[in-house]
Amino acid sequence: MDKKDKEPKGTAATASKMAASKKEVGDESPSPGRGTTSSQGPGSGNSGGSGGQDLLQQAKDTTNEVVNQVQQQANEQINRQKETAASELSTVVNAVRRFGETLNNEGKGPIAHFAAQYGDKAADGLDRFARYLREQDPKRLLNDVQDFGRRQPALMIGGAFLLGFAGARIIKSSMDAAASSTSTDTGTRRAGSTPI
């Protein structure tokens, strides 16, 4: 055994020595974990008070650092998602506008004209919403969504349902497209069919 193994650091022996010295002074015995730590040397002369406070302050600083990093990463992720959603909406706006132009140019009759006008109004509304998404702070967006949900709970639930339904359809169609491209690339056929 070398000298390190014989000298207890941060152990019950150190805590009991501290308790004995505090009893002489008239203090209460230290609670577990309040003695000297293994990072403090045997001759540090610390009674445990400032060492514990230093450790506590270091833990608080580390926690604050981690929280700030997580918040920063979450904000970056939200901003990326926000920009993606705004870009997707802009794509939809352009498609709706092209559809309206096609109806105006090729469609004859009042129904085609009315549908084109309605499409233009819908495209304008979606365009305003896309600009709003791009320009607003994520916290402001969250507050606005919460306020809207309080004012119009039925619309909020209906909108969530429609978004979920649309998301499920998009995922299903992309999975079907990926499966069909995989089966044509590898020369395999879908399950249930006989091989060539």
Secondary structure, DSSP 8 states (H G I E B T S, - for coil): --HHHHS--SSHHHHHHHHHHHHHHT-----TT-S--TTS-TT----SHHHHHHHHHHHHHHHHHHHHHHHHHHHHHHHHHHHHHHHHHHHHHHHHHHHHHHHHHH--SHHHHHHHHHHHHHHHHHHHHHHHHHHS-HHHHHHHHHHHHHH-HHHHHHHHHHHHHHHHHHHHHHHHHHHHHHHHHHT---TTS---
